[in-house]
């Protein structure tokens, strides 16, 4: 079993609460708009990190993080990107990749809107952790934690940051 900490859209903002909430995790995933290498370095000092760059990320982060990551953890295939959309409205830049080889778990950020949705047509869980940073229109900053145990995705926590 692997415990995952998930966040997105930090926009260069570091919150010391990340370390506390992700202490029990095996990995941290960042779904883009990291905003600074400092945030990425601090996350990497905590746990192994899988991260993608977002539309606001500079060339330094783009050299370290790809636009899309596809990987398998336990028995779950994962597709991680920044701009992705949601069931029934996937963004053109990722739609073909989803339909050509549908993962079990699709993770994206960008919207600053927390979403946990299941795409019944594709049999795929879609996660957007909302925004963990201070930039944007969101009134509540959020991160997530969950476990992947074999083929099961479970024990999902949504954490609101003050």
C-alpha positions as CSV (number, residue, x, y, z in Angstrom):
1,X,0.0,0.0,0.0
2,X,1.2,3.5,-0.9
3,X,0.0,6.7,0.8
4,X,-0.1,9.7,-1.6
5,X,-0.2,13.4,-0.8
6,X,-1.6,15.4,-3.6
7,X,-1.6,19.2,-4.3
8,X,-1.6,21.6,-7.1
9,X,-1.4,25.3,-7.9
10,X,0.9,26.4,-5.1
11,X,2.0,29.4,-7.2
12,X,5.3,29.6,-5.3
13,X,3.6,29.6,-1.9
14,X,5.1,27.3,0.7
15,X,2.9,26.3,3.7
16,X,4.7,24.6,6.6
17,X,1.4,22.6,7.0
18,X,2.4,20.6,3.9
19,X,5.1,18.9,5.9
20,X,2.8,17.9,8.6
21,X,-0.1,16.7,6.4
22,X,2.3,14.7,4.1
23,X,4.4,13.2,6.9
24,X,2.5,9.9,6.7
25,X,2.7,9.7,2.9
26,X,5.0,7.6,0.8
27,X,5.0,10.0,-2.2
28,X,3.8,13.6,-3.0
29,X,2.3,14.4,-6.3
30,X,2.1,18.0,-7.6
31,X,-0.3,18.7,-10.5
32,X,1.4,21.8,-11.8
33,X,1.7,25.5,-11.3
34,X,4.4,24.9,-8.8
35,X,5.6,28.5,-9.2
36,X,9.2,28.2,-7.9
37,X,12.0,25.7,-7.6
38,X,12.0,26.5,-3.8
39,X,8.6,24.9,-3.4
40,X,9.6,21.8,-5.4
41,X,12.9,21.5,-3.5
42,X,11.1,21.6,-0.1
43,X,8.6,19.0,-1.3
44,X,11.5,16.8,-2.4
45,X,13.1,17.2,1.0
46,X,10.0,15.6,2.5
47,X,9.2,12.7,0.3
48,X,9.8,11.4,-3.3
49,X,7.9,13.7,-5.6
50,X,6.1,13.2,-8.9
51,X,5.3,16.6,-10.5
52,X,4.3,18.1,-13.7
53,X,4.7,21.7,-14.8
54,X,1.8,24.0,-15.3
55,X,1.1,27.0,-17.4
56,X,2.7,29.5,-15.0
57,X,5.9,27.5,-14.4
58,X,9.2,28.9,-15.8
59,X,11.9,27.2,-17.8
60,X,13.7,25.9,-14.7
61,X,10.6,23.9,-13.5
62,X,9.9,22.8,-17.1
63,X,13.4,21.4,-17.3
64,X,12.7,19.3,-14.1
65,X,9.0,18.4,-14.7
66,X,7.3,17.2,-17.8
67,X,3.9,18.3,-19.0
68,X,2.4,14.8,-18.5
69,X,3.4,11.8,-16.4
70,X,2.1,8.4,-16.9
71,X,3.0,5.7,-14.4
72,X,1.8,2.6,-12.5
73,X,1.7,2.5,-8.7
74,X,0.7,-0.7,-7.1
75,X,-1.8,-1.9,-9.7
76,X,-3.2,1.5,-10.7
77,X,-2.3,3.3,-13.9
78,X,-2.1,7.1,-13.4
79,X,-2.1,10.0,-15.8
80,X,-0.9,13.2,-14.1
81,X,-1.0,16.6,-15.9
82,X,-1.9,20.2,-15.1
83,X,-4.6,21.2,-17.6
84,X,-7.0,18.3,-17.9
85,X,-10.6,19.1,-17.5
86,X,-13.2,16.7,-16.1
87,X,-15.6,13.9,-17.2
88,X,-17.4,15.0,-20.3
89,X,-15.2,18.0,-20.8
90,X,-11.5,16.9,-21.1
91,X,-9.2,19.5,-22.5
92,X,-8.0,19.0,-26.1
93,X,-4.3,18.8,-25.1
94,X,-4.9,15.6,-23.0
95,X,-8.1,14.1,-24.4
96,X,-6.5,11.8,-27.0
97,X,-4.0,10.5,-24.4
98,X,-6.9,9.6,-22.1
99,X,-9.0,7.9,-24.8
100,X,-6.0,6.1,-26.4
101,X,-4.9,4.4,-23.2
102,X,-7.3,5.1,-20.4
103,X,-5.7,5.2,-16.9
104,X,-7.5,4.1,-13.8
105,X,-6.7,7.4,-12.1
106,X,-6.5,10.8,-13.9
107,X,-5.1,13.7,-11.9
108,X,-5.0,17.4,-12.9
109,X,-5.0,20.8,-11.4
110,X,-5.4,24.3,-13.1
111,X,-9.0,25.1,-12.2
112,X,-8.4,25.8,-8.5
113,X,-11.6,23.8,-8.0
114,X,-11.5,20.7,-5.8
115,X,-13.1,17.8,-7.7
116,X,-13.4,14.1,-7.1
117,X,-15.4,12.6,-10.0
118,X,-15.8,9.1,-11.5
119,X,-16.1,8.9,-15.2
120,X,-18.5,6.0,-15.7
121,X,-17.9,5.8,-19.4
122,X,-14.2,5.4,-19.1
123,X,-14.2,3.7,-15.6
124,X,-11.7,6.2,-14.5
125,X,-11.4,8.2,-11.2
126,X,-10.7,11.9,-11.8
127,X,-9.0,14.0,-9.1
128,X,-8.3,17.7,-8.9
129,X,-7.0,18.7,-5.4
130,X,-7.9,22.4,-5.9
131,X,-5.4,25.1,-5.1
132,X,-2.8,25.0,-2.3
133,X,-1.4,28.4,-2.9
134,X,-2.5,32.0,-2.2
135,X,-2.9,33.1,-5.8
136,X,-6.3,32.8,-7.5
137,X,-10.0,33.2,-6.9
138,X,-10.4,30.3,-4.5
139,X,-11.6,31.1,-1.0
140,X,-10.4,27.8,0.5
141,X,-7.0,26.3,-0.1
142,X,-7.1,22.5,-0.3
143,X,-4.8,19.4,-0.6
144,X,-5.6,15.7,-0.6
145,X,-4.3,12.4,0.8
146,X,-5.3,8.9,-0.2
147,X,-4.0,5.4,-0.4
148,X,-3.4,3.0,-3.3
149,X,-3.6,-0.6,-2.2
150,X,-3.3,-3.0,-5.1
151,X,-6.0,-1.9,-7.5
152,X,-8.0,0.0,-4.9
153,X,-7.9,3.8,-4.4
154,X,-9.2,4.4,-0.9
155,X,-9.0,6.4,2.4
156,X,-9.3,9.7,0.6
157,X,-9.0,12.8,2.8
158,X,-9.7,16.4,1.6
159,X,-7.8,18.9,3.8
160,X,-8.8,22.5,4.0
161,X,-5.9,24.8,4.8
162,X,-6.7,28.0,6.8
